[in-house]
C-alpha cells in the first residue's frame, strides 16, 4: 500500500487575549474564565502565558478547556513575571470549545497583567496547494 501525498497547506491560526489578575481585575477570584474560542477540528500546536506585570497576590493559573482544566498548563504563578509555554497534547476538538484560564488560588491584592496566546491548525482545512 502507498501513502497518497497531501499537497494541501494551511496557515497556522494564532489567537491572543490579554487580561489582568487581582482585586477588581478581569480574573480576580477562584473560578474558570473562558478566554479564546476554538472551532471544531482545531488542534493546538503551541502557545504560552506571559505574565508581564506580576500581581502582588498569590494567584495560580491553569490553562485548559471544557474537558480538562489543566490540558495545556497547571499552576502558573501569577506573582512571577515570565513566559510559560503551553504543552500541546495533540488533542483534536470534535466540537467548538474555549481555551480557559482557571484560577485555583487567589488572594486579594494589587493587579497584574498577563496574556494568553494559542496557535492552532484545523484538521482537514487546506488554503492552498504546494506545487
Beta strands, then each sheet from edge to edge (+ up, - down):
strand 1: 8-9
strand 2: 13-21
strand 3: 31-38
strand 4: 42-53
strand 5: 59-64
strand 6: 73-77
strand 7: 82-85
strand 8: 97-106
strand 9: 112-122
strand 10: 128-129
sheet 1: 1+ 10-
sheet 2: 2+ 9- 4+ 7-
sheet 3: 3+ 8- 5+ 6-
end
